[in-house]
Amino acid sequence: MISVIILNYNRREDVLFTLSNILSSNKGYNNFEIILVDQNSSDGSQLAIKEMFPMVNLYCSEINLGVAGGRNMGAKLAKGAVLVFIDDDAHFKTKTALKVVEENFKKDISLGIIGFKILDVNNKLRDWVYNKASEKLENIAFYSQQYVGCGHAIRTDLFNQMGGYSESLFFWGEEIEFCLKTYRDTTFTIIYQPKIEVIHRVSPLSRYHWRTSRTEFKTRNRFILLYSYFPRVSVYFYVFYVYFFIGYLFRSIQNISFKYFFKGFKDALFIRLPQKKLKRKQIAAYSKCYFKQFVGMPELYEH
């Protein structure tokens, strides 16, 4: 069984559309359940979901658990061997997407995580985290060291083994950390799979990733993860350090958000996650995968 997990907070119309899409686009495939974690919405979401979708397993939290906490709660309630996470303002473009997810995991027992192809409302690539040079491979599956949280699937056994998502990062980076833990503690693989397409219904004007305090959290958490998981005896620590420092600094100057960059970078110096670092072989595998994408030559996934 597949457990589809959705978080909602005051997005009544969005989440109703998403639920309708999951049910309509997966007609003929019944091996799934839907778990919806409502983060104490006040816009009538809970009542509407109960009335319109009584088959949905609705969990009503009395507080906003955040993204990581909400996903972890959904996973605790799940019965499926695979967890599919999709945002409340996203929906499947691919028909029978859940069946495709199931087939991928059945064919490859070493597969741990699938990142879906994320599109905007105009069917253009959105949230491409695999580096610009790899965009030419948007329609080809390849091995990766990361994925987009908006739409992805994880084996339940792997999710539980990793202890779920880290709730200490507060905002941004929990998917990156999950991949680091996967590289460190398992032999499961991570792939980008364009056969599963998701439309992210976000207005171009609704989010300014580099013009607000998002820059602070992105900078802070990126360097927290680097300090926490990469030992300083590794040359890759310094390569990533320089790469992200220059990249984030440039973005912050470009978007007039330098104060957020500076605060995030400063705060990261004093925060460490209680995690053991990756070993040299694991760092090499992670970094090799990253830089192959960086130059547009990732290892293709041919299962």
N, C-alpha and C positions, 0 to 999 in steps of 0.2 A: 504493500500500500504506500501511496504518496500522501504526505501531509502538507497541504498548502497553508502557509502562515502569513497573515496580513496584520499589520498594525494600523490603527486608526486613531486620529485625534482631531476632532472637529472638522472632518471632511466628509460630511454626510453624503452629498451627491457623488463625490469622487468614489468613495468606497462602495456605494451601491452600484455604480457603473462597473467597477472592477469585479465585484461578485457576480454580476450578471454575465460579464464577459467570460469568466472562468467556467461557469456552468454551460454557457452556449457554445463556446469554442472547443469544449471537450466532450461534446455529446457522443455517446457510444462508448466512452471510456468511463468506467465506474469505480476503478480501483483507487479512489482518492477521497480524502476528507478535507474540509476547510476549517481552519481554526482562526478566529479573528480576535485579536487582543485589542480591546478598546481602552484608550489611555485616559479614562475619566472625561469623555466628551460631554459638552453641554449644549450641543446643537441638535439633539434628537436622534443622533446616530444609532444609539443602542436600541431604541424602540423601533425605528425603521428597519433595522437589520432583523430583529426578532419577528416582525410582521411579514416582511417580504421574503426573507430567507431563513425559514425555521430549521432548515437542514444544516445550517452553519453552526459550528461549536463556538459560541460567543462567550468570551471571558471579559468581564467588566472590572477593570482595575480601579481602585479608589484613588490612585495617584498616577501621574505620568511616569512610567518606568524608564522612559528613554528608548532609543533604538535597540541598544544591546540588551537592556533588561526586558524589553517587550518581546524581542525575539527569543530570548532564553525562556521566558514564561510560555510562549507558544510551543517551544520544543518540549517542555516538560509535559504539556498536555497532549502531545502528538502520539499517535499510534503507528505511524508509518515507518518504513525502513529508510525512506528518503524524505528530507525536508526541502520544500520549495518555498523560498521567500520572495515575495513580490510586494512592491510598495502600493499603498492605497490609491495613489494617483497614476498607476500603471496598469497595463493590460496586455494580454497575449495577442500578437498579430498572427502567430503560427497556430494553425488549426491542430487540434490533438497534441498540443505542446507537452502535456503531462505524459502522454504515451511515449513521446520522443525521449523525454527525460528518463523514463523507466527503461527503455530499450538501451540507452547509453550505459546506464549502470549495470544492466544485466550482461551486456557484451564484454565489459571490461571491469573485472573485479578489483583492479588496482586503482580505478578511478575514484577519487574522493570528493572533488568539487567541480561543478560546471558553472561557468559564467555565461550568461545569456548575452545575445546581441541586443543592445539598447538603442532605440531610435526615438526621434522626437515626433511631434504631431505631423510633421511634413515628411516623415519617413527618411529623414537624414540621420546619420550617425550622431549619437549623443553619449556623453560620459565615456568617451574612449580613453581607457586608462593604459592602453598597451603601446603608447608612444606613437608619434606622428608617422614615423617611417614605416610602421606596420599597418597603416590604414589600407594599404593596397591589398591586404589579406583579410579584409573585413568579412568576406564570404567563405573563408577557409578556416577550418578548425586547427588550433595549435595549442601546444603546451604553454602554460603561463605560470607566473608566480603571484598573480592577483586576479581580482574579478570585481565587477560592479555590484554593489549591494542592492540596487534597485530590483534586480532579477537574477537569482542564482539558486543552485540546488546543492545540498550537502548530504552525504550519507549520515544517517542518524547515529550510527556507531562512532563515526569520526567526530561528530559534533559533541557527543557525550564524552568521548575520550579526551577531547581538548578542553572540556569544562565550559563549552559554549563560548559566547562572545564576552570579552572583557568589559565590565561595566565601569571601570575606573577611568577610561579615556574620556567619558562624558559625551563628546561629539567628535566624529570623524576618526577614521583610522582603524576601527574595530575589525574590518575585513582584512586589512593588511596584517594586523597582528595575528588573526586566525591563520593566515597563510604561513606566517613565520613559525607559529607553533606546529603547523602541519609538517613543514619542512624539517623542523627540529626533532619531532617525536614520532613520525610515521614515515612510511614509504608510499603513501597515497599520492596520486598525481592530481594536478589542477589543470583544467583546460578552458579555453574560450570556444564556445560552440555556437556558430551563427545559424544553425538549423532551428534554434529556438529564439524567436524574435519577440521583443517586448517594446511596446510604445509607452514612453514616459510622458505623460500629459502635463508637462510643466510649462507654464508661460515663460517666454524668453525674458519677460520683465520681472518675474517673481523672485529670481535668485541672482545674487551678485557674489559669486563664490570668492572673489578676490578683492571686494570693495568694502567689506564689513568685518566684523569680529570673526567671521569664518576663517579669514587669513590667520588670525591669532591661533585658533584651534588647529588648523592644518599645519602650521609651522611648529607649534608646541608638540603635537602628537607625533609628527614625522620624526623629530629629533629625539623624543622620548623613546620611540621604538628603536631608533638607531643606537642610542646609548644603552638600552636595556638588553638588546638581542645580539649586538655585534661587539665582540671584544676588541679593545684598542690595539691589540697586537696584530690584528688582521688588516692587510692593505686595503681590503674592501671597505672597511670602516671609513677610511680617509677619502677614498674615491667617492663614496656615497655622500659623505659629509660635504665635500666641496661642491659636488653636483647639486645637491638639494639647497645648500646655502645660496649659491649663485642663482639658481632657478627661482627660489622663493623670494629672494631679495629683488630680483628683476621684476617679478610679477607684482610685488607690493609697491615698487616705485611706479611701475606702469599704471597701476590702478589707484594711486594716491592712498595707499593703506600701509605705509611704512611703519607707523606707530603700532599697528597690530602685529606686523612681522617682528618688530623688535621685542615687544612684550612676550610673544609666543616663544621666541628664541631664548630669551632670558629665563622664562619660567621653566623651560625644558632642562636647563642646567641643574635644577634642584629637585627634579622628579624622576624616580625610577620605578618601573614595574617589578613586582616580586617574582621575576621569572629568570630561569637560568639561560645563559647565552647559547647561541648555536655553536656547534663544533666547526672546525676548519672545513671539513668535507661538505657539511651542510651549507655553510656560507658560500662555498664555491659553486655548488649546484644552484642555489637561489640566485646568486649574482650572475652566473652564466646565462640563466634563463632570462633575467632582466635585460642584460645587455644585448642578447640576441634580438629581443623585441626592439630595443633602442635603435639598432641598425637596420631593422626591417627584415630580419632573417630568423624568426623563431622556428623552433622544431615543430614540424607539422604533425597533427594528430590524425592517424590513418585507420583507426579502428572502425 
